[in-house]
Amino acid sequence: MKGIAQTMHRTVWSFLLCSLLALNAQAATVYDEALRGDLSNDHLHPTAVTLGVGQNLILGSTVHQPSLDRDFFTVTIGAGHALNAIVLSSYTTTDDQSFFGLARGSDFKTLGFSSLSGWALIGTLPGLSVGDNLLDFVADGPIGPGAYSFWLQETEGTTTYTLDYQVAPVPIPAALPLFLSGLLGIGAMARKVRYTMR
């Protein structure tokens, strides 16, 4: 019985520690083109960007002329986590809008709309503006574990942008703690019965 109590104690403290770490996660710049170089311009080989729990900032720029510079990158959402939002945190342009597309998987099979799961125009109206959650428009809300590729392209002029990818653990279902305590109780009873039968 003492072993079960110690295991429960350790489990509860581990859960509380993980919860506190998740709550205290700060915004982190996970990719900055000014420091790490240009994001991939190849739709078959997007740049892999690693996201952590919390806010993940991607800073980039695109240009339409003299040669078209597209930004392709892939993120992977791990098991037990969800991408809850992609907020357009900043946007400056010499034009008005940019194209933003999403594909499920680690690349874009083609440069056409057939390879996209969703897309939006960002920048000013009729596109999405700074502060908007792009994920609501390209995926109809949060997305779960898996690989996702993103395509950002200027339609005219030059653009700089900051995207805030917000990742969070998926909440534990409300019934799970009750179920686990029931299992622990059954285990304790079985152990007690076995001990008394000796």
Secondary structure, 3 states (H helix, E strand, C coil): CHHHHHHHHHHHHHHHHHHHHHHCCCCEEEEEHHHHCCCECCCCCCEECCCCCEEEEEEEEEECCCCCEEEEEEEEECCCEEEEEEEEEEEEECCCEEEEEEEECCCCCCCCHHHCCEEEEEECCCCECCCCECHHHHCCCCECCEEEEEEEEECCCEEEEEEEEEEEECCCCCHHHHHHHHHHHHHHHHHHHHHHCC
